[in-house]
Amino acid sequence: MGQLHGKATFANAALPFVNISEKDVNKCWESFNDVAEGFGINRVEMIDICSPLQDTFEIKAKAEMERITGLLFDAMDTDENGLVDALEFLGALALLSAMTIPQKITFVYNCYDFNESGEITIDELTLAMKSTLTGLCKLSIGRSCPTELVLEEIALFAFRKAGKHPDKCITLPEYIKYCETTPEVNTWVYFFDAPQDLSDEYDLADSDLDVEAHAPIYSRAQSANMDADIPNPLVHEYAATDEPALTQPWQNTVRSLNVVV
């Protein structure tokens, strides 16, 4: 998916939620588990999930906290169906937080360790990357999400570097090592880490998103041409006929979880 340089610039709606603490991220995770009935959350549920942050933001009026969270919801509900993918939201929140890089990777990894086994499948890894990056790109200005084809290959490459067959699982230490030693991955993590150009005062009066990143849909042939440096040359062979690259079992995971992407 190529390397990134510099730092992300974020839409106004995201700014209050940037650089929150690990404690606050975990509060939102706990609130999500208490509040949500599924992975697709509505505006009211997101407001409830973010309500523990009111003290952190030093906001006295509940209505103001609801307004700020509502703006974030609108920024992430790009298809305007009244639902946001909760794990997309929480993963993005973690990557934007003040946690260390290993802590961020660990949080996202644990979100997708659905059976709490301490290992995740290639399905879960692909979904973790896709959802988290989708959320981050929705909240950033002028940054499109990597294509589906590339994310599939990046997940496969993670298993290869760990010496694992795609039918097996990858552990957290293996995934952290992969992220820290693979430029195509760690530059994306650092791109969204400790964002620049933030102030202590947030003017959200007009923040129904001044600019919103748009993630266009590409064919597999277009994807391959755009990302010629992806790690598996087999992808070009499949792209030539626009057939699925290898298999895409993670898509069944998405459907079974009823995740809103």
N, C-alpha and C positions, 0 to 999 in steps of 0.2 A: 504494500500500500504506500510505499515510498516514505522517506523521512521528512519530518517537519522541522522548521527552524523558527525561532522567535517565540512569542507568547500569544495566546488566544485573546481576542477582544470579545466581550460579551454584551448581549442585549441588556437594556436597563432592567428588565424584569428579573434577570438572574443575579444582579449585583448584590442584593442583600444576603443572598445565600452562599456567596463565595467566601472561602476561608473560614468556615465554621469549624468548631473543634471536633475531635473524635467522639467526645462525650455527646455532643449535640447530634452527630450523625447516628450514633447508636440509639439516642432517644427517639429519633424519627423511625428507625427500624423497629423498635419496640412498639411504638405507636401504630405503625403499619400493621403489625401482627395483631394488635388489639382491635383495630378499627375496620380494616378491609375484609371483605368477604371473598375477594378474588384478586387476580392480578391486574384487572382493569379497574381503576379507581376514578370516581367522579370528583367534581369540584369540592363538594362538601367533605368527602373523605380526605382529599389532599389538605384541606384546611385543618381538619382534625389531626392529621399526621404531623403537620408542621406547627401545630399549636404549642408544643413544648419549647419552641424557639423564641417565643414572645419575650421571655425574660432576657435571653441572650441578646436580642435586638434592642432591649430596653424600650420596648413599646408598651405604653400604658393602656391604650384603648384596644379592646379586642377587635373592634371593627377595622382598625388600621391594619392589624395583623392579617385579618381575613382578606383585606384589599390587596395587600402585598402578595399573599399566597395565591390569590385569584389571578393576579397578573402572571405569576409563574405558571399556573395551570394553563392559561391561554397560550403562553409561549410554547408549551409542550404539546398542546392539543392541536397539532398542525392540520389534522384532517377534520377538525371541528365536529367530532362525533360525540363530544361530551365525556370522553374517557381518555385516561392517560395510563400507559404501561407503568405500573408501580415500580418494577425492578429497573426499568429504563430511567425513571425519575431518581430512585435511590442510588443507583450506580453512578449517575451523573453527579448527584449531590456529594457522593464520596470522593469522586475524582476532583471536584472543585474545592474540597475541604482543605483544612490545614494539616491533615494527617500526613505522615511520612509516606513515601512511595510504597514501601512494603506493606504498610497498613492499608493503603488504598487498594492494592492488589488483593490483599487478604479479604477485605470486606466484600469486594465484588465476587471473588471466588466463592466465599461462603454463601452469598445470596443464591448462587446457582448450584450449590451442593444440595440438591433437593432431598436426597435421602440421608443427608448428614453422615455420610460414610467417610469423609476425609479425602475423598477422591471424586473427580468429575469426569464425565465422558466427553468425547469429542462433540457430541450434540450440545451438551451443556456449555462447553467452552466456547463454541461458535455463537451460541445464543447470548452468552455473557458479553462477548466482544461486540456483537451486533447491537444489542440493546443499549449498552453503556455508551458506545460511540454515537449512536443515533440520538440519545438524549443530549450529549455534549454538543453535537453539531446543531441541534435545534436551538440551543441556548447561546451559541456563538455566532459571530457576524462573519459572513463570507466564507464559511468552511463547510464543505459538503462531506457527508459520511463516505468512508471507503465502500466500494461496491461489494455486493453479496459474494461474488465470486472470489474476490481477494480475501475476504474474511474467512471463507471456507479453507482456502489454501494456507493462510496464516495459522489457523487452528491445527491443520494437518502437520504443518512444519513444527509446531510446538511438540507434538507427539514424537515426531522423528528425532528432534534434538534430545528428547528425554529417553530415546531408545525404546519407545513404546509403540506397539501396533495400534492402529486406530480403533480396534475393537476393545482395547483395554482402557484403563483410566489413568489420568495424570494427577499427581499429588500436588499439594500447595507448594512445598519447597521446589519441586520441579518447575512449576509454573512461574514462581517468583524469579527463579534463575533464568528462565527463558525470557521473561519480560525485561530483566535487567541487562541481559547480554545480547539482545536482538535489536539493532537500531531501528528497524521498521516498526517496532512496537514501543520501545522506551522513549523515542522522540515524540510520539503521540502522547504518552503519559506526561512527559515533561512540558509539552506544549500547553496542556490544560492545568499544569501545576503552578501554584503561586502566581495567578494572573496579574498582569501589570495594569497600570492606569486605573486603579481603584481609589476611591476617596471614601472618607468616613460619612459623607453626606450623600444620600441617594435621592435624586429628584425623579420620582416615579409618576409624576402627574400626567405625563404624556407617554407612559411606557407600555403602550399596547403594541410594543415592538417597532422601533424605528426601522430596523432592518432585520430580516429573518432569513437565515440560511435556507437554501432550497437544495434538496437532495434529489437530483434527477434520476430517472430510471434508465439504465443502459442495457443493451443486449450483451450477451457474453463475449461476442467478438469485439465490441467496443470496450468492454471492461479489460480484456486482455491487451488491447492496444494502449489503453491508458496506463496500465500497470505492468509494463514489460519487465520490471525487475522483481516480480513476485517469485517466491522460492521454488515453485514446482513447475518445470517446463511442460508437464503434461497438460497444464491448463490451456496452453495454446492449441494443442491437438484437439481438445474438446471444443474450444471456442470456434474453431474453423467450421464446425457443423452446428454450432449453437446448441449442442447437447449438454446435459448436466455434467459438471465436472465432478468425477468420482461419484460419490453419493451425497445426499443432503438429508441425512436422518434427523438433523436438528430441526428441520421444518416440521416434522411430525411432533417433536417435543413442543414446538410453539402451538400447534393446533390442539394438542392434548391439554395444554395448560390454559388455553383460551386467553393467551396474552394478547393485549392490544398493542400492535406495533405501528 
